[in-house]
Amino acid sequence: MKKTNNPHPTNFWFGFAMGGVFATLASYFLGTKTGRQKAREILDYAEKIELNPEELMELIQSLQITPTESSEDSKEPEAKNALANIDSIIDKMKSMTQTNKKVKKFFVKGGKVVNSDE
């Protein structure tokens, strides 16, 4: 016998659990003195990093593990994959911070669309 009541899976329990986690975090950060202190520290650190993203990049690069001869000999593919993943993440972060998009503007003049470049 086929189950035909619900052909699409639902994510009710996942959403319920995530809502519980967010409610718990919100009550901690907004409802306790130590939570408010931690929230202030997190916001201060986020503002510091926002003003100087190169410092975050240096921190990530300093945490990067350099391969040694002993790790290469021990055949640890997880460590090599982790290094490759960290490098790709750093490259993606650099490319995201250096995007310069040119926004095209269009205007309507006399019922016709006019490009701002003209």
Secondary structure, DSSP 4 states (H G I P E B T S, - for coil): ----S--S---HHHHHHHHHHHHHHHHHHHHSHHHHHHHHHHHHHHHHHHH-HHHHHHHHHHHPPPP-HHHHHTT-HHHHHHHHHHHHHHHHHHHHHT--PPPP-EEEETTEEEETT-
